[in-house]
Amino acid sequence: MFRFMSPYDRSTPLVDAPPLAASGDEYIVDAQTPLCLVCDEDSSVRHFLSLVLQSAGVDVEEYASGAELRQVIGGKQADLVLIDIPLDISQPLETLGALGRIGFRGAVQLMSHRGTAVLDHARAIGEHNQLRMLPALKKPFDGATIRAIVQELKIGLPPSIAARIGLGDALENRWVEFWLQPKIDLRRKQLAGAEVVARVRHPQYGILQPEAFLPGATAAELTRLAELGIMTAIQAERRSSSIGVNLRMSLDVDIATLRSLQVTDLVRDLRPDLDNWPGLIIDIPEAQIASDIPLAIALDSAFAPFKVKLAIDDAGRSRSVLAKAATLPFAEFKIDETFVLDCSIDRINGPVCRDIIELAGRHGAAAVGNGITKAADLFGLQGMGCSYGQGTLLGAPMPEERFLSLLRQRAASQRAKAAAL
């Protein structure tokens, strides 16, 4: 269903866009949502660009060939077209001519593994056809590059302004929302779940990250935020399952907040049909679990009948303490991103990741590489036997509606391919 992305994207979480509204098997794009057309023979590149652009608030249509794109280009009001220049340059040149003939007024972005001379020639052809040609991109490129193009063209929402606000104000004014970040099965190379992460949409400062509103929050405010996060996770799972994709959601909660939450009551009220529910994972920081392993195990046991499992977050620094425990009945060991970085070459980080993966395996848990930003680290974790991965390489956090719209598009594309066989 949801193939993992090509190793291009190293971007930070991207900004939001107007929502999509579901309508049966289709999706309705808000009239204000910008549109990008992507033409590339490589499906992994198309999927990568689709995810990055969707996260940035730009809708995407993918085309595997210039011929496919030329068939529809006259009826599209696109803001940006991305065109790959393969070994055979004739197809993209023909596409540039077709764009010129219809008087296309959006921006045109060429991209290729080929040399500068070829790209310069293609760009000159586009300019001859009176097209708005952007500087060509040499492959591979990262998600930050695409994000910069979107911001330069002003077709996505503007970046956030650095600011600090109180979580209490955000909750009272209903500025809090929850985004979803894909969790990828590294063996099957497909979507396995999603993590629910908090964001604040401030009327003046835009989308704010947790570091802008969590410092100084009271226990009561953190409890309320966690309640909303759990509710969102359960509701998001229901919406994804209506598309035909059953995803296990997760979210971060510190152990003090978790003890004050009525987790079982929330699940009982929102998800009474437990048999058809993949469940929920609550990530607890490793340091908090290591300081009181019996408490963490007791909480996990209390939640287990309701398909709620605990996971060890930011794993690595206290692994020697965890290694001494007789049992660690947790769903996942999420490796701290500081150890994931350069794990394929670093003499410290690589062994730490391997230790955590082996420790997780001994206790029947899955290992998750967190914060993956480099293709080399992804391949390194795969070689170590890591089960899952998260990070901007595989998919940045995005608003729920954009996440679900991407699932709808993938599902519709698969149905169309199946019908054509």
C-alpha positions in Angstrom: 0.0 0.0 0.0 2.4 2.7 1.2 5.8 2.0 -0.2 8.7 3.5 1.7 10.3 6.6 0.2 13.4 6.9 -2.0 16.5 7.9 -0.1 16.3 11.6 -1.0 14.5 13.3 1.8 16.4 14.8 4.8 14.0 17.6 5.5 12.5 18.8 8.8 8.7 18.5 9.3 6.9 20.6 6.8 4.0 23.0 7.0 0.3 22.4 6.7 -2.2 23.1 3.8 -5.9 23.4 3.4 -7.6 20.1 4.2 -9.0 17.4 1.9 -12.5 16.2 2.4 -13.3 12.5 1.8 -16.1 11.7 -0.6 -16.5 8.0 -1.0 -13.5 6.5 -2.7 -12.4 9.8 -4.1 -11.0 12.9 -2.5 -12.0 16.5 -3.0 -9.1 19.0 -3.2 -9.8 22.5 -1.7 -9.9 25.1 -4.5 -7.0 27.0 -2.9 -4.7 24.0 -2.7 -1.8 24.4 -5.2 -1.1 21.5 -7.6 2.2 20.0 -8.8 2.6 17.6 -11.6 5.5 15.1 -11.3 6.9 13.2 -14.3 9.5 10.6 -13.6 10.0 7.0 -14.8 11.2 6.0 -11.3 8.2 5.3 -9.1 10.2 5.7 -5.9 11.2 9.2 -6.8 7.6 10.1 -7.7 6.4 8.7 -4.3 9.1 10.6 -2.5 8.2 13.9 -4.2 4.5 13.2 -3.6 5.1 12.8 0.1 7.3 15.8 0.5 5.0 18.1 -1.5 1.9 16.8 0.3 3.5 17.5 3.6 4.2 21.0 2.4 0.6 21.7 1.5 0.8 21.0 -2.3 -1.3 18.3 -4.0 0.4 16.1 -6.5 -0.4 14.1 -9.6 2.2 11.5 -10.7 3.0 10.5 -14.3 5.5 7.8 -15.4 6.1 9.2 -18.8 6.0 12.4 -20.8 3.4 10.9 -23.0 1.0 10.4 -20.1 1.6 14.0 -18.9 1.0 15.5 -22.3 -2.3 13.8 -22.6 -3.7 15.7 -19.6 -1.6 18.9 -19.4 -4.1 21.0 -21.3 -6.8 20.5 -18.6 -4.6 21.1 -15.5 -4.2 24.3 -13.6 -0.9 23.4 -12.1 1.5 25.7 -10.2 4.6 23.6 -10.7 5.7 20.8 -13.0 8.7 18.6 -12.1 10.2 16.8 -15.1 13.0 14.2 -15.1 15.6 14.2 -17.9 16.4 10.6 -18.6 18.9 9.2 -21.1 16.5 9.7 -23.9 16.0 13.5 -23.9 13.4 13.6 -26.7 10.4 12.9 -24.4 11.0 15.8 -21.9 11.8 18.2 -24.8 8.5 17.3 -26.4 6.8 17.9 -23.1 8.4 21.3 -22.8 7.1 22.1 -26.2 3.6 21.0 -25.3 3.7 23.2 -22.2 4.8 26.1 -24.3 2.0 25.6 -26.8 -0.7 25.8 -24.1 0.8 28.9 -22.6 1.7 27.2 -19.3 2.3 29.9 -16.7 3.4 27.8 -13.7 7.0 27.0 -12.8 8.9 24.2 -14.5 11.6 22.3 -12.5 13.9 20.0 -14.4 15.8 17.2 -12.5 18.2 14.6 -13.6 21.2 12.4 -12.9 22.7 13.6 -16.2 25.4 16.2 -16.7 25.1 20.0 -16.5 25.3 20.4 -20.3 22.2 18.3 -20.9 20.3 20.1 -18.2 21.3 23.5 -19.6 20.2 22.5 -23.1 16.8 21.4 -21.9 16.4 24.5 -19.8 17.2 26.6 -22.9 14.5 24.8 -24.8 12.0 25.6 -22.1 13.0 29.3 -22.1 12.7 29.3 -25.9 9.1 28.1 -25.3 8.4 31.0 -23.0 8.3 28.8 -19.9 9.2 29.9 -16.4 12.2 27.6 -15.9 13.7 27.2 -12.5 17.4 26.2 -12.0 17.8 22.5 -12.8 18.3 20.0 -10.0 20.9 17.3 -10.0 19.8 14.0 -8.5 19.9 12.9 -5.7 18.5 15.9 -3.8 16.8 16.0 -0.4 13.4 17.1 0.9 14.8 20.4 2.1 15.5 21.3 -1.5 11.9 20.7 -2.5 10.6 22.6 0.5 12.8 25.6 -0.4 11.3 25.6 -3.9 7.8 25.5 -2.6 8.6 28.4 -0.2 10.3 30.4 -3.0 7.3 30.0 -5.2 5.0 30.9 -2.3 2.7 28.0 -3.2 2.7 26.4 0.2 2.1 28.0 3.5 4.9 30.2 4.9 7.3 28.8 7.4 6.6 29.2 11.1 7.9 32.2 13.1 10.1 31.3 16.0 8.0 31.9 19.1 7.2 30.6 22.6 3.7 30.3 23.9 2.0 28.6 26.9 0.4 25.2 26.4 -2.5 26.4 28.5 -3.2 29.2 26.1 -3.0 26.8 23.1 -5.4 24.4 24.7 -7.9 27.1 25.8 -7.9 28.6 22.3 -8.0 25.2 20.5 -4.8 25.9 18.6 -3.5 22.4 19.3 -3.7 19.8 16.5 -2.1 16.4 15.9 -0.1 15.4 12.9 0.8 11.9 11.8 4.3 10.6 10.9 4.6 7.3 9.0 6.3 4.3 10.6 7.7 2.0 7.9 8.3 -1.7 8.0 11.9 -1.9 6.8 11.6 -5.6 5.7 8.4 -5.3 3.7 9.0 -1.7 2.7 5.5 -0.5 3.4 3.5 1.5 5.9 3.2 -0.2 9.3 1.8 2.5 11.5 2.0 6.2 12.4 3.0 8.3 15.3 0.7 11.1 16.5 2.7 14.3 17.2 1.4 17.6 18.7 1.6 20.9 16.8 0.1 24.3 17.6 -1.4 26.4 14.8 -1.0 29.9 16.1 -3.0 32.7 14.3 0.1 34.9 14.3 3.2 32.6 14.4 1.9 29.7 12.2 2.7 26.1 12.9 4.7 25.7 16.1 6.8 22.7 17.2 6.6 21.1 20.7 9.7 23.0 21.9 7.7 26.2 21.4 4.8 25.3 23.7 5.8 22.3 26.0 8.4 24.0 28.3 6.8 25.2 31.5 3.6 23.3 30.9 1.8 22.2 34.1 0.9 18.6 34.9 -2.8 19.3 34.3 -2.0 20.7 30.8 0.2 17.8 29.9 -2.5 15.4 31.0 -5.1 17.2 28.8 -2.7 17.2 25.8 -2.1 13.4 26.3 -5.9 12.8 26.5 -6.4 14.7 23.2 -3.5 12.8 21.6 -5.0 9.4 22.5 -8.4 10.4 21.3 -6.9 11.6 18.0 -4.9 8.4 17.6 -8.0 6.2 18.0 -10.1 8.4 15.7 -7.3 8.5 13.1 -7.1 4.7 13.1 -10.8 4.5 12.5 -10.5 6.9 9.5 -7.6 5.0 8.0 -9.4 1.7 8.4 -12.4 3.2 6.5 -9.9 3.5 3.5 -8.9 -0.1 4.0 -5.7 0.5 5.8 -5.5 -0.8 9.4 -2.7 1.1 11.2 -1.4 0.9 14.8 -0.9 4.4 16.1 1.6 5.5 18.7 2.3 8.7 20.7 4.7 9.9 23.4 3.6 10.3 27.0 5.8 10.7 30.0 5.3 8.2 32.8 4.0 10.7 35.4 1.3 11.9 33.0 0.5 8.3 32.0 -0.2 7.5 35.7 -2.8 10.3 35.9 -4.6 9.4 32.7 -7.7 7.3 32.5 -6.3 5.3 29.5 -8.6 2.3 29.8 -11.7 4.5 30.1 -10.7 6.5 27.0 -10.2 3.3 25.0 -13.4 1.7 26.3 -15.5 4.8 25.3 -13.9 5.4 21.9 -13.0 1.8 20.8 -15.4 -0.7 22.4 -14.9 -3.2 19.5 -11.4 -4.2 20.5 -11.4 -7.3 18.3 -11.2 -5.1 15.1 -8.7 -2.6 16.5 -4.9 -2.9 15.9 -4.3 -1.2 19.2 -2.3 1.7 20.5 1.4 2.1 21.5 2.4 4.6 24.2 6.1 5.6 24.1 7.8 6.2 27.4 11.3 7.7 27.7 13.9 5.1 28.4 15.3 7.0 31.4 11.9 6.9 33.1 11.4 3.2 32.4 14.9 2.3 33.6 14.4 4.2 36.9 11.4 2.1 37.8 11.0 -1.0 35.6 8.5 -2.7 37.9 6.1 0.3 37.6 6.4 0.4 33.8 5.7 -3.4 33.6 2.7 -3.0 35.9 1.3 -0.2 33.7 1.8 -2.3 30.6 0.0 -5.3 32.2 -2.9 -3.1 33.2 -3.3 -1.7 29.7 -2.7 -4.9 27.8 -6.3 -6.2 27.9 -7.3 -3.1 26.1 -4.7 -3.5 23.3 -2.6 -0.7 24.6 1.1 -1.5 24.9 4.1 0.5 26.1 7.3 1.1 24.2 10.7 2.3 25.3 11.5 5.6 23.6 14.9 7.2 23.1 16.6 3.9 23.8 20.3 3.7 24.1 21.8 5.5 27.1 20.3 3.2 29.8 20.6 0.0 27.8 23.0 -1.5 30.4 20.3 -1.2 33.0 17.7 -2.7 30.7 20.0 -5.5 29.8 19.9 -6.7 33.4 16.1 -7.0 33.6 14.6 -10.5 33.5 11.6 -9.4 31.5 10.8 -6.3 29.4 7.3 -7.0 28.0 7.2 -3.8 25.8 6.1 -3.6 22.2 9.0 -1.6 20.8 12.5 -0.4 21.6 12.8 3.0 19.7 16.4 3.8 19.2 17.4 7.4 20.1 18.0 9.4 16.9 21.4 10.5 18.2 22.6 6.9 17.9 20.8 6.4 14.6 22.8 9.2 13.0 25.7 7.8 11.1 25.1 4.4 12.6 26.4 2.8 9.4 29.9 4.3 9.9 30.2 5.6 13.5 32.2 3.3 15.8 30.0 4.2 18.8 26.6 4.7 17.3 26.6 1.5 15.2 27.3 -0.9 18.1 24.8 0.9 20.3 22.1 0.4 17.6 23.1 -3.2 17.2 22.9 -3.7 21.0 19.4 -2.3 21.2 18.1 -4.3 18.3 19.5 -7.5 19.8 18.0 -6.6 23.2 14.6 -6.0 21.7 14.8 -9.3 19.9 15.6 -11.1 23.2 12.4 -9.8 24.7 10.2 -10.4 21.7 9.9 -6.7 20.9 10.4 -4.8 17.6 13.2 -2.3 17.2 12.5 1.0 15.6 15.1 3.3 14.1 14.0 6.8 15.0 14.9 10.1 13.3 16.3 8.4 10.1 17.6 11.2 7.8 20.2 9.4 5.7 19.9 6.6 3.2 23.2 5.0 4.6 21.7 4.9 8.1 18.5 3.3 6.7 20.5 0.6 4.9 22.7 0.1 8.0 19.7 -0.4 10.3 18.2 -2.9 7.8 21.4 -4.9 7.8 21.3 -5.0 11.6 17.8 -6.5 11.6 15.9 -3.4 12.7 12.1 -3.9 12.2 10.7 -0.4 11.7 11.9 3.1 10.8 10.8 6.6 11.2 12.2 9.9 10.2 12.1 12.5 7.5 13.9 10.2 5.0 10.8 8.0 5.2 8.1 10.6 5.7 7.8 13.9 7.6 4.9 14.6 10.1 1.9 15.9 8.3 -1.7 17.0 9.1 -4.0 14.1 9.4 -6.1 15.1 6.4 -3.0 15.2 4.2 -1.9 11.8 5.5 -5.2 10.3 4.8 -5.4 11.9 1.4 -2.1 10.3 0.5 -3.5 6.9 1.5 -6.6 7.5 -0.6 -4.5 8.4 -3.6 -2.4 5.3 -3.2 -5.5 3.1 -2.8 -7.1 4.7 -5.9 -3.9 4.2 -7.9 -3.7 0.5 -6.9 -7.3 -0.1 -7.8 -6.8 1.5 -11.2 -3.7 -0.6 -11.8 -5.6 -3.7 -10.7 -8.5 -2.9 -13.0 -6.2 -2.4 -16.0 -4.7 -5.9 -15.6 
